[in-house]
Amino acid sequence: MTRHILTANGFELESFYKDGLKVGDILHVYLEGDGLPWLTEDRISADPTPRNPLMLRLMALDWSPSLYLGRPCYNGHAQDVDCSPLLWTHRRFAPEVLSAMEEALAGFLNEHRYSGLVLIGHSGGGAIALLLAQRFPTTRAMVTLAGNTDIDTWADLHGYSRLQGSLNPANFQGGDYPELHYLGEKDESIPPQVFQPVLRKRHNAQIIIMSGFDHVCCWDSLWPGILNNLP
């Protein structure tokens, strides 16, 4: 993987890219979960970077050209000038966050000339995948793993404050591309019985329940099989 710092809207997004061994014009874009925005219920983390970067591990298994697209203020950039804890707590899916990621990805595509995208997100990265996919007409498919596809339902379920200032992917319908949504049978963070009704409202959504899986286990074992069915 090659490290890239993509600059957009005043933010620096720490990202990683690999050409892959599979020749093609489709780029797989990996979007990480929310990481560690809070240390405790009333103590904000000074650095939200995930301690267990699942999506980076999954990208390592991918033979296709792939980009791990970082978020503003993550991966060592929490103290950057334009960053504040709001951007990894209540405003983690705010318009400025999505606009920066959109601009960064668009700039990357201008340089690398891929004609199609597959967006892949875990947990909160699933929310970002849903919000970004509709902004790119070249999206061919999108995949969520234990994705937070309705941030209000998620907050209410767990008794959290709603994410004021964030965009809720449940308020936006997708495009003509297929959506594959994988949910873990034992996931207590994104329980299938709560999020299946949310996903059934989406166009072109296919819901797959993984027996024995929870929020973080065992997506690594599943990933090679999923990749075989992606563009």
C-alpha positions in Angstrom: 0.0 0.0 0.0 1.1 3.5 -0.7 0.4 6.3 1.8 -1.5 9.3 0.4 -2.5 12.5 2.1 -5.5 13.9 0.2 -6.2 17.5 0.9 -9.8 18.8 0.7 -11.8 21.6 2.2 -8.8 22.5 4.5 -8.5 19.0 5.8 -5.8 16.4 5.3 -7.2 12.9 4.9 -4.7 10.1 5.6 -5.3 7.5 3.0 -3.7 4.4 1.5 -3.8 3.1 -2.1 -2.8 -0.1 -3.9 -2.9 -0.9 -7.6 -3.9 -4.5 -6.9 -3.1 -7.6 -9.0 -6.4 -7.7 -10.8 -6.3 -5.4 -13.8 -9.4 -3.2 -14.2 -11.0 0.2 -14.2 -13.0 -0.2 -11.0 -11.7 1.2 -7.8 -12.8 -0.3 -4.5 -13.1 2.5 -1.8 -12.8 1.4 1.8 -14.4 3.5 4.6 -13.5 2.8 8.2 -15.9 2.8 11.2 -16.1 5.6 13.7 -13.2 4.4 15.8 -13.0 5.8 19.3 -14.9 9.1 19.4 -15.7 8.8 23.1 -13.5 7.4 25.9 -16.4 7.2 28.4 -20.0 8.4 28.3 -19.0 12.0 29.2 -15.3 12.1 28.1 -14.4 12.8 24.5 -11.4 11.0 23.0 -8.5 13.2 22.0 -7.9 10.9 19.0 -10.8 9.0 17.3 -8.5 6.9 15.1 -9.7 3.2 15.2 -7.4 1.0 17.3 -8.6 -2.0 15.2 -8.7 -0.9 11.6 -10.9 -3.6 10.1 -11.3 -2.0 6.7 -7.5 -1.7 6.3 -7.2 -5.4 6.9 -10.0 -6.2 4.5 -8.4 -4.0 1.8 -5.2 -6.0 2.3 -7.2 -9.1 1.1 -8.4 -7.3 -2.0 -6.8 -8.1 -5.4 -8.5 -5.1 -7.1 -7.3 -1.5 -7.2 -8.3 -0.1 -3.8 -8.3 3.1 -1.8 -8.6 3.3 2.0 -10.1 6.8 2.2 -9.5 8.4 5.6 -11.8 10.8 7.4 -11.0 14.4 8.4 -9.3 14.6 11.7 -8.5 10.8 11.9 -5.3 8.9 11.6 -3.0 11.4 13.3 -4.8 14.6 12.2 -7.0 15.2 15.3 -4.9 18.3 16.2 -5.0 19.9 12.7 -6.1 23.5 12.6 -9.6 22.9 11.2 -10.4 19.9 13.4 -12.4 19.9 16.6 -14.0 17.1 18.7 -17.4 17.9 17.1 -16.2 16.4 13.9 -15.8 13.0 15.4 -18.7 13.2 17.8 -22.0 14.9 16.9 -20.9 16.1 13.5 -19.1 13.0 12.4 -21.4 12.8 9.3 -21.7 16.6 8.9 -21.9 18.2 5.4 -18.4 19.5 5.8 -17.0 16.0 6.5 -18.8 14.5 3.5 -17.8 17.4 1.3 -14.2 17.0 2.2 -14.3 13.2 1.5 -16.2 13.8 -1.8 -13.6 16.4 -2.9 -10.7 14.2 -1.9 -12.1 11.2 -3.7 -12.9 13.2 -6.8 -9.4 14.6 -6.9 -7.9 11.1 -6.6 -10.1 9.9 -9.5 -9.0 12.8 -11.6 -5.5 11.6 -11.2 -6.0 7.9 -11.5 -8.9 7.7 -14.1 -10.9 4.9 -12.8 -14.3 4.7 -14.6 -16.2 3.0 -11.8 -16.4 2.9 -8.0 -17.5 0.3 -5.4 -17.9 1.9 -2.0 -17.4 -0.3 1.1 -18.1 0.7 4.7 -18.1 -0.9 8.1 -20.3 0.5 10.9 -20.2 4.3 10.7 -18.2 3.9 7.5 -21.4 2.3 6.1 -23.2 5.6 6.7 -20.5 7.4 4.8 -20.6 4.9 2.0 -24.4 5.5 1.6 -23.9 9.2 1.6 -21.0 9.3 -0.8 -22.3 6.7 -3.3 -25.1 9.0 -4.5 -22.6 11.8 -5.1 -20.7 9.8 -7.7 -22.5 8.9 -10.9 -19.8 6.2 -11.6 -20.8 4.2 -8.5 -21.3 0.6 -9.6 -22.1 -1.0 -6.3 -21.9 -0.4 -2.5 -21.4 -2.7 0.4 -22.0 -2.2 4.1 -20.8 -4.5 6.9 -22.8 -3.9 10.1 -23.5 -0.5 8.7 -25.1 2.3 10.6 -27.8 3.0 8.0 -30.0 5.2 10.2 -28.2 7.3 12.7 -31.4 8.4 14.5 -32.6 4.8 15.0 -29.1 3.8 16.2 -29.0 6.7 18.7 -32.5 6.1 20.1 -31.8 2.3 20.4 -28.7 2.9 22.6 -30.0 5.9 24.5 -27.4 8.2 22.9 -27.9 11.8 22.0 -28.8 12.2 18.4 -26.0 13.4 16.2 -27.0 17.0 15.7 -25.5 18.5 12.6 -24.9 15.1 10.9 -26.6 13.8 7.8 -28.7 10.7 8.2 -28.3 8.2 5.3 -31.8 7.0 6.0 -33.1 10.3 4.5 -31.4 9.7 1.2 -32.3 7.1 -1.3 -29.6 5.4 -3.4 -29.2 5.2 -7.1 -29.5 2.5 -9.7 -26.5 0.6 -8.4 -27.0 -2.6 -6.2 -26.6 -2.2 -2.4 -25.4 -5.2 -0.4 -26.0 -4.9 3.3 -24.4 -7.5 5.6 -25.6 -7.7 9.2 -24.3 -9.8 12.0 -26.8 -12.1 13.6 -25.3 -11.4 17.1 -24.5 -7.7 16.5 -25.7 -5.7 19.5 -24.6 -2.4 18.1 -26.5 -2.8 14.8 -29.0 -5.5 15.5 -30.6 -7.0 12.4 -34.1 -7.0 13.8 -33.9 -3.2 14.2 -32.1 -2.3 11.0 -33.7 -4.7 8.5 -36.9 -2.6 8.4 -34.7 0.5 7.7 -32.9 -1.3 4.8 -36.1 -2.6 3.3 -37.1 1.0 2.5 -34.1 1.4 0.2 -34.0 0.9 -3.5 -32.0 -2.0 -4.8 -31.0 -3.1 -1.2 -30.1 -6.7 -0.6 -29.9 -7.8 3.0 -27.8 -10.7 4.1 -27.8 -11.9 7.7 -24.5 -13.6 8.8 -25.1 -16.4 11.3 -22.7 -16.2 14.3 -21.3 -12.8 13.3 -21.3 -9.8 15.6 -20.2 -6.2 15.0 -16.5 -6.9 14.4 -16.3 -10.7 14.1 -15.8 -12.4 11.7 -15.8 -10.2 8.6 -12.2 -11.1 7.6 -13.3 -14.7 7.0 -16.2 -13.6 4.8 -14.4 -11.1 2.7 -12.7 -13.1 0.0 -16.1 -14.6 -0.9 -17.8 -11.2 -1.1 -15.0 -9.8 -3.3 -15.6 -12.6 -5.8 -19.1 -11.2 -6.4 -18.1 -7.5 -6.7 -17.2 -5.6 -9.9 
